[in-house]
Amino acid sequence: MTSDPYTYWTTLSDNELTVDNVTRTLGLVQNDLWVTVAVSERVVNDVEVQRTLLELGIGRTDTALKRSREVASSLLAVQSSPTENGPSKTLEDVTGGGSISDTLHAYFEASLEDAQLCNLRAILLHRLDRLNTFVELSKGTPTFNYQYNVEDEVEEWEDDPWADETNTSMVVKGKSSEQFPIPLSSFLMEDLYLISCQLASWQWFQAVQTLQARHQPILWPLRLAILDSVPEHVHPANFREILPTFDVSSNLELESTERPWRVERDWSELSDVQTALKDISAVSSTGRPELVPEHGLPVLLTADDLSKWYKLRVDKIINASGLIDVALATVQHGASQGIPDLGEIGEELSLLSRLVYDTSQGPDIQDDWTLHGWSSMEPSAVVRAYLANSTPESVPKDITRLVLPYLFVLESRAEREGVPDPELPNRLLYEYVLSAPLQITAAIFEASKPTLPTSQRLIKNDQDIARLALACLYGSDSLDEWSTMSRIFECLPAWDIPRDVDNDEDVTDTTISSLGAFVTPSTDQPQCNAFDLLVFFKPLPMASLSRTLDILDVHLESGEILSRWSVPAPLRWFLQSHADIKEQRAWANRMARRAGGSDDQLDSKEDWEWLLEDMLKLTGKGDIGLPGAFGLLTRDDVMQLFLSGLLSTGRFDIAKDILCSSTNKLSLDVSKVENICLECSREFYDNAQSANHKVGDLKLAYDCLDVPQLSDRIVQEKEFIEATSRISSFNVFSRPGIPISPIEIRLTSDRLSLVSRVLSSNSDAYKHGEVILDLVHKLGYRDDVVAEVKTLAMLADTALQAEDFPRAFELIERMVERVTKLRNTSLVEDSQVTEASEVCWVACFQLGRQPEFQDVEKKLSLLGQALELCPPEKLYDILSAWNRMAKRDVDCRKERISSTNKGIAASASRERTFVSGDVASSLRARLREFHMPSPPLLSTPDAAALASRTFRSVTANFPFSVGRGSQASDRDGSRASSLFRGDREDVSAQATRVFNKGIGWLIGADNE
């Protein structure tokens, strides 16, 4: 050590200080002020060194303290000494604190060293107290383990809704012994308030309690500010010792116990001394001791202040952490202290905590519950929130555990407010039942069975159970919960009410009708819900309720049957369709047609017979005389609908088996079976996309006709389907690139126009005359001679356009034979004869005057037929053409004879054509004078086809009747001379007949 202790002291760092060198070095310094200042400037983390420094510094201030006290004593002749019963009197006690401060101030102004020493003494004493506190805190906070029973704090809650449940006792453990988190140097120099707040935030609550007990004058006014530093998630049981307490007798806060390190305050700490030192400049440079804060709370808070603080604390906890249980525990602690106005908020928090912690949690958990949000909820919304995630298994227990206590609290609160509402619990519970899913509702009804003890039932009134069940079931739109509905029905009461046989049916009809009218949508009430139905059932007496339950039983059975066959209907439908036969028929038809679909897969006769039995069951009346879902339909109606539905599935083999079965379950008249089969076949036909009767819906239409017994109608329909398939084979198109569909064929009013389209679209079709005629027969013209004539005319015209004159002549010859036969068997005045004759003579005239047709003999024959069949006004034109052709024939014969006589081989001569200007150049031009309608369906732009269509249109548009005839004709183009002479004689005879007819026409004779 150097000889100069001052220099040596300044060279020592804080870490180098020890008890020994502090004592030796500072002991060599005689200047008390220097030593005291030097000690006050040193703050180390070693407790013993720091204690040595403080005690040494305090000892060096004794002389100055003595001198200042002597000044005050000499002035007042009073010595402050301890009394027998307490601390010594202060200067304020003796003088009132006025003149002594001034005297001391004057003294300190004159003796600045004593002033500084007295001030430093107060500072060092305060540090010594902190040092002692630090040592106490550094010994470690012992682990505390105590039972915190919530119910012990709320014993005064006699109406606690959950008082019958197991007591909730929680073991709250404090911090175990660990190193004090604040170093000594910081603890000595920092503000005690800030240190307390830091410790509170670190949850060193016992340290905070120790600080408040050891330094109460400084920290007591700031106690609530320190509590605000406690984290909001900390349970109040952990810091209950520093929470405000309440004295019920005085209605004020209860002050905590003070445990200071020094019972008597030092003379330098007295207020008069500190006042005297306040304005001395030398003192302010050395610092001031920590005093009582100027902005603190009143000494003791009132009940309202404490209540307000607890409510604010609850809001902070919920807003910051959302821990409802911590907020509830905080309120319960305050209430256990007797603080008023916490009961209601405690009640709300209790209910809210049940919602947050005791309910089942779903995937969408609401984590922002607040007391304000809870208080703003409607009671019905609270009930729904309690049961939002309940399952059918848990909902009865949840209602008992959560909802009923809440409803009890609401009822009690209404009574306390002077507006009792005894129906409030039932009303809110019933509202939830009406809005809950059927699975939940069934569980509630099962927990309310009349067979259970009344104390265990959720719904205790039997009539209310019946009304709720009826409203829930008839108000439900469910289509697949029939087993659940049956469970609900099994929970309903059964009353033994005598039946009035005479009036039961009327009462039933009236009840169902009124219910049906109530649930039927209207402009005023688009949809009737369960709440509306409860209003309807509310005034019904027990007898009406019992009858309505019987109706419900029938409807449930009917609903299960409909659901079994994939045509479910809501229960309200049975009420709405009670008097609506159209609706019942539509649903029965739907049932028959939906069965056997992809959802049912009915593959056997037994399955379909089961369906038939169920459909018939719905037409009858049950044991109690109530009609089923199809009560307005007869058994015969249902069987027809069933057969139609069966046929629509294409299971014709099963349909035959059931119709021919010995059990006779499907007993229908033969004519009805035939009508149903025809309707189903036509339905398949109309829906067919392809016109091939070997595939698709058209095959189904064809096969469907094998089910009934064969009849003319069945044969005709089958032939029409075959004709449809034949037309499609000729590639007839409705539009370019789109084949004609079956429905277009059926909707064609003039089916002969279809033949025309076949001939127009196929150049070789006319060569298959028998095929075309068979097609006409199957289109519905079998035994219709006029239609056959028209068809032959179309074939001849098509052959003529193709310049196939031999085939055209053959077809016309056949047509003439048919017309001749028709004229011989019918009256000449018959319109059909007239129309057939018109078609025939036009065809004969057309080919007979064709220039390219070289066979003169055949042309003369054709013109002769035309003369015989044409009307009188056309004789001149035909005779002119015949005469020219006959003259040409004579010239040809002469030329041929002359060539033969000269030994020149005759070759086939060509005929030059001469046609007079007043005769039409073609048959089509001639037909324009007839003003025949053009066919509406033809649109081929080719000129030859256009002419052909014009002709066929004319012939096809004549009405026709049944007729039949077919006879082959001679197809040879030329004959031998003997045969030629015979032909000549026939032609002459025909000409003679025509001439006679012409003469008769000229003189006005009647035509035969």
Secondary structure, 3 states (H helix, E strand, C coil): CCCCHHHHHHHCCHHHCCHHHHHHHHHCCCCHHHHHHHHHHCCCCCHHHHHHHHHHHHHHCHHHHHHHHHHHHHHHCCCCCCECCECCCCHHHHHCCCHHHHHHHHHHHHCHHHHHHHHHHHHHHHHHHHHHHHHHHHCCCCCCEEEEEHHHHCCCCCCCCCCCCCCCEEEEECCCCCCCCCCHHHHHHCCHHHHHHHHHHCCCHHHHHHHHHHCHHHHHHHHHHHHCCCCCCCCHHHHHHHCCCEECCCCEECCCCCCCCCCCCCHHHCHHHHHHHHCCHHHHCCCCCCCCCCCCCCCCCEHHHHHHHHHHHHHHHHHHCCCHHHHHHHHHHHHHCCCCCCHHHHHHHHHHHHHHHHCCCCCCCCCCCCHHHHHCCCHHHHHHHHCCCCCCCCHHHHHHHHHHHHHHHHHHHHHHCCCCCCCHHHHHHHHHHHHCCHHHHHHHHHCCCCCCCHHHCCCCCHHHHHHHHHHHHHCCCCCCCHHHHHHHHHCCCCCCCCCCHHHHHHHHHHHHHHHHHHHCCCCCCCCCCHHHHHHHHCCCCHHHHHHHHHHHHHHHHHHHHHHHCCCCCCHHHHHHCCCCHHHHHHHHHHHHHHCCCCCCCCCCHHHHHHHHHHHHHCCCECCCCCECCCCCCCHHHHHHHHHHHHHHCCCHHHHHHHHCCCCCCCCCCHHHHHHHHHHHHHHHHHHCCCCCCCCHHHHHHHHHCCCCCCCHHHHHHHHHHHHHHHHHHCCCEEECCEECCHHHHHHCCCCHHHHHHHHHHCCCHHHCHHHHHHHHHHHHHCCCHHHHHHHHHHHHHHHHHCCCHHHHHHHHHHHHHHHHHHHHHCCCCCHHHHHHHHHHHHHHHHHHCCCCCCCHHHHHHHHHHHHHHCCHHHHHHHHHHHHHHHHHHHHHHHHHHHHHHCCCCCCCCCCCCCCCCCCCCCHHHHHHHHCCCCCCCCCCCCHHHHHHHHHHHHHHCCCCCCCCCCCCCCCCCCCCHHHHHHHHHHHHHHHHHHHHHHHHHHHCCCCC
